[in-house]
Amino acid sequence: MEVEMMILRKHNLVASPWISRTFVALACAAVLLQVAVLTGLASVAAQPAQTTTEQFQSDSGDIFVTPVQQMSVVIQTPNGIIYTDPTGGGGRYARQEAPDLILISHEHGEHYDARTLEDLVGPDTKIVVPPYVMARLPESLTGSAISLANGETAELGAIRIEAFPSYGLVGQAERWHPRGRGNAYLVTVDGQRLYIGGSTEAVPEMLELRNIDIAFIPLYPPYAMGPEDAVNVISVMQPRSVYIYQYNSVRTRDDFVRRIGSASTRLRIFTPDIDH
């Protein structure tokens, strides 16, 4: 409505009865729109913004990855739907297919939220958690949960899950993410190997991994890897694709993009815009 009025003033139009009626109609429409937003549509605005889904080829179909929020992606595979670290309530995932498997990296509130899990877990959903989280699960979830310590493996149908160490080496990262408490996961599904890093620095166990198809990497200094360490890890690991699924700021993410671009790598790099 304001744009329409500016155009009229620009062309010095005389305010005729037709123009007056038009202004009244536009004003009423604007008021009705505001009322609708306040009374019913505001919940739509509260939903996460539409995000880009990336597609990756697998043996019998495709794998689709959709970011929901920091550390939390939905991975749709021919053998099931995988969620990582869902928090913030089940409503955040209303647009997604229900999970067959949920992977929890560690106990911090932005990675593990029992109420969100209760919203999402169905009769056939399995949750994989570190032992430290298993000890904190409410009774309503323990029947759906599988505890995996670093180095342990589980097979759930056609999906194989290996728990790897995910921890900090020094300073704040070591304080908040001590070794043995959290998990990274190596998921093998439909011929693809997906490494899901959790909150980790460039630990030796990560540098030993090879033949990774998609590496989900955090960028969260000083509590997890910074851009320089992430570039070094990727240069050693040499995955086919890298997906940055956590970053503490756009500046950190863009610094990684600049550094990886100068590393002359042929890797496919995905750095989506992710809701915090």
Secondary structure, DSSP 8 states (H G I E B T S, - for coil): -HHHHHHHHHTT----HHHHHHHHHHHHHHHHHHHHIIIIIHHHHTS------EEEE-SSSEEEEEEEETTEEEEEETTEEEEES--S-GGGGTTS---SEEE---SSTTT--HHHHHHH--TT-EEEE-HHHHTT--HHHHTTEEE--TT-EEEETTEEEEEEEE---SHHHHHHS-TTTEEEEEEEETTEEEEE--S--S-HHHHT--S-SEEEEEE-TTTS--HHHHHHHHHHH--SEEEEEEES-HHHHHHHHHHHHTTT---EEE------
